[in-house]
Amino acid sequence: MLLDAIEREKQEAEETLRTTKGKKTLWGKRVFAAKRDMVIIKLLLSTGLRISEALGIRIHDIDFVDKSIQILGKGKKYRQVFYDLEDVEDDFNRYIEEWKNLSIEHDYLFVSIINYRRLTSRGFQLLLKKYSKQARLRGSITPHTLRHTFATLSIEKGANIKAVSQILGHSNCKITIDTYTHLSNNHLRAVMQKCNPLSKEVIPLEERIEGRKKYLAYFENTG
């Protein structure tokens, strides 16, 4: 798994930093880089951010009371995403504390360990390629793959289309529907087994009402 590959890299760098007698600055930077990469990938997977949006985050974009981040998206439109999510918040806060100790002359949150300049999309794509190879993942894994994963799994788990559209920063729900509602065969099989007229399973009234609301949400902004 992708996150496991990053965790292994971090642990190996930490062990080398602990035992080596030289190059401690270098290995310290590698530990920091692994923590940075973990935070970026978790943000992409849990919020569906575009990589350009994630790498554009500045420290003043973060509301530490509300635990939210103001994102500048396409068309220079702002939206909020939240980082107080399971398996995200702790890593995010620890990374920020280490970031504050760096000697940098800008306020971009995600930086290169070579010169502490803002990390570029190209630079992150190369890192993602490295981790994908270490994790032995098939096919090409890109930052957009992680955005697609967030959107698709959110919808398959029952998230409201309108909410997913807003989180992704789409201008209307139709874009979300056209792009991300091609559900997996496993999900389609589960729906058929549960909802077909011959099924003996009784769907609770509350679940049927919620399903109807989600169905109607498809059409709220598509006219």
N, C-alpha and C positions, 0 to 999 in steps of 0.2 A: 504494500500500500504506500501511496505517496508520502503521507505524513510519517509513516514508520521509517522511510528512507531518510527523511530529514532528521528525525529523532536519533537515528543511528549515527548520522554524521555529527550531530551535536555532542552525543556521548563520547564518540571517538576523539573529537577535538578537546573536550573537557578532560579526558583521561590523559591525552598527550600534554596538555597544558599543565596538568598536575604533576606529571612525572618528568617532563623535559627540563634540562638545565639551561637551555638556550632558546632563543626565538619565542619567548613568552608573549611578546607583543603580537607577533604573527598569529599564534594559536589563540590568543585572546580575541583577536579580530575574527577568526574563523568560528569561534563559539558564538560571537555576536551575530555573525552573518547567518548562521543556522537558526538562531532565534528569530531574526528578522524574517527569513524565508518562511518559517513556520507561521508567523503572524499574518504575513501577506496571503498565503494559501488558505489559511483558515478564514480570513476575511472574504476572499473571493468565493469560497465554498458556502459560507454562511450568510452572505449578503448579496451575492450576485453582482458585485461591482465589476465594471470594466477595469482592465489593468491600468489604463491611463488615469482613471478616477482614483484608484487605490494609491498609485504612486504620486498623485497630485495632492494627497492629504498633507496639510500643514498642522503644526501643533495647535494653532489658534482655531482650527476647525473642530477641535474636540471639546465637547461639553462634558466635563468630568462629573458634574452633578447629575445631569440627565442621562449620562452614559450613552451619548449619541455623537455622531460625526456628521458634519455638514459637507455634503458632496457636491462638487461642481461638475454637472454632467453635460451631455450634448445640448447645443443651443444655449450654453451658458445659463442653464437652469439649475437651481439648487434643490436638493432634497436631503432628507435625513435618513441615516441608517443607524442601527443600534448595535453596540458591541457587548452589552451585558448578556451574552449568550453562553450556553454551556460549552466548555472547552475553548472559549475565545477570550473572555475577559481577563483571566489571570495572566495568560501569556502576553496579552496586549499591554496590560499595566506594567508588567516586569520589563518588557521591551522599552517602554517609554522612560522608565526610570534609568535604564542604561543609556538610552539616547540622550538624556539630559546631561550626562557626564561627558559627552563627546565635545571636542573643540571644533565646532562647525560654525559657519558664518551665514547660515540660512535656517529656515524653519520647516523644511520638508522633512517628513517623518521617516521615510525609508531611504537610506543612503547606501552608497557603495563603500565597502571597507577599504578600497584602494586610496581614494582621495576625499571621502566623506561628502562627495557631491550627491545630488539627487540621483537615485537609482533610475535607470532608463528602462523602458519597456523591452528593448532589445536585450539588455543585460538580464532582466528577469526571465525572458523567454529561454535564454541559454541555460540559466539555472534550473528552470523547470524541465528542460530537456535532459539535463544531467540527472535530476532526481527520478524522472520517469524511467530512465535507463537503469538506474540502481534498483528501482522497484520492479523492474522487468514488466512494465506495462506495455501492452500491445498498442500499436497505432500511434498516431501523433497526438500528444497531449499539449494543448495550448492554453493560455489564460482564458480564452473564450470557452474552452471545454469545461472549465470550472464554473463559469457563469451559466453555461447550458445545464450543467449538472444541478446547480442550485435551483434553477427555474423548473426543470423537468421533475425533479424529485419533490419539490414543494407542491406542485400541482397534483402529482400522483398521491401524495399524502393527504390531499384534500384541502389545500390552501385556496382561499378565494382568489379568483383570477384578477380581480380589480386590485387586491392587496399586492399580489405578486408583480403586477404591472407597475404599481407605484414604487415598489422597492427597487425594481430594475431601472426605473427612470424612463419608461416608455411614454410617449406622448399620448397614447390611447391604448385601450385594452385589445384592440384588434391586432396590433403588432405582437402582443404577447400570445394571443390565441393562435395566430398564423405560424409563429415561430416555435412555440414550446408545447403545444397540446397534442403532439404526436406521441401518444403514450406507449409504453413498453408492452410487449406481448404478455409478460407475466401479469401486468396490471389489467390488461384487457381480459385475460383469462379469468382473473379473480372477479371482475365485474360480471362477466357472463355467468359464472358459477353461482354468484350471489343473487343476481337481479333478474335472471331470466324467468319467464312465467311458469316453467316447470319446477323451479327450485322450491323446496319445502321450507327454506329458511325464511323466517319472519323478520323483516327489517323494522326496527323500532320507529315509532311515529316521529320522534325528535330527529332521527337520522334522515328520514324521508323529507322532513321540512327543511333541514339544513341543505340537503342535496338539491332541493328545488331552488333555494336561494342562490346556490352556486351556479345552477343552470341559468337562472335569470341574469346573473352577473355577466354572462357571456354577451348579452345583448344590450346592456346599459349604454355602452359607448360605441356601438358598431353601426349605428344607423347613419 
